[in-house]
Amino acid sequence: MFEDLYNNLDDIKELKDKLVVIKYGGHAMKDEELKMAFAKDISLIKSLGASPVIVHGGGPEITSMLDKLGIKSEFYKGLRITEKDAMKVVEMVLHGAVNRELVTLINNEGEYAVGLSGRDGSIVKAIKKTVDGVDLGFVGEINSVNTWLLWTLIDEGYIPVISPIGEGENGGYNVNADEFAYSIAAAMGAEKLLLITDVDGIYLDPNDPSTRIPLLTESDANDMIDSGKISGGMIPKVLSSISALKEGVGEVHVINGKSKHVILQALINAQSCGTRIVL
């Protein structure tokens, strides 16, 4: 498959000097072959002139480390309640382990990646997040994004790899990685935002992958949410995608990270995989 994609790389050259933000998460972060394929794709699109910025997750890795340390993981409406001791672990795992591994993989492919968290240079400032009055501890929502450091690195030829930790008044805040990626893409006016998930996109029938929707407009998305065809964790992804589009992102593309070289596939033949979300 890689050879077929490699023979069509001219289709990516239209992205020369264009910004592509990639949210890296799900199964693609766990499988060694998929990790290597991801790093190869990032290196390749950078060598062709695109400017990739990566935001990564790390929820399972955080849970595993908390379990090893005997710190209980509690969630409220999908958000990890993060007390002070847990927040130290979150930063250690995301920035000290996951981020470093990804940076090394990309550097080994011949490009130059730089690992950051949102706290570096106060790239992302966050405020304490509460849901239904529940104290979530050191969980934050993004208050502002400062893109100067990111653009400086890009201008010097580097690939920023960012862990989703925001700078707050009381230290670091754990920020949802999807929200983090949307905010970075919007603040930087990205040409594309690629969301790597564990599904092939958005389906007309949630239980039937053959009903994948290649292109989803805002009005169709709202209709599908109202009818229940888009539900659960996909709702905030779609709504946040629309918000990012309204703030200047060219398009959002939900793709399946379980497929090797899906980034190349999405950039070469967008209709062939996942779901593109546009206004």
MOJO-V587176 format. One line per field, one symbol per residue. ss: DSSP state (H for helix, E for strand, - for the rest). psi: psi as a letter, one per 30 degrees, with the letter a starting at -180 (. if undefined). A space follows every 10 residues. Layout:
ss: ???
psi: ???
//
This chain:
ss: -HHHHH--HH HHHHH---EE EEEE-HHHH- -HHHHHHHHH HHHHHHH--- EEEEEE--HH HHHHHHHH-- ---EEE--EE EE-HHHHHHH HHHHHHHHHH HHHHHHHH-- --EEEEE--H HH-EEEEEEE E--EEEEEEE EEEEE--HHH HHHHH---EE EEE-EEEE-- EEEE--HHHH HHHHHHHH-- -EEEEEE--- --E-----HH HE--EEEHHH HHHHHHH--- --HHHHHHHH HHHHHH---- EEEEEE---- -HHHHHHH-H HH--EEEE-
psi: eeeeeefgff ffffgkgkkj kkjjaafffe keeeeeeeee eeeefefgfl jkkkklagee eeeeeeeegg jkkkkjhfkk jjleeeeeee eeeeefdeee eeeeeeefgf ajkkkllffk ghekkllkkk khgkjgbhkl kkelkjfeee eeeefggljk jkkikljlfg akkjkkeeee eeeeeeffhk ekjkjjaglg bkkejfgjff gkjekkleee eeeeeefgfk lbffeeeeee eeeeefgfke lkjjljffkk hfeeeefeie fflakkkl.
//
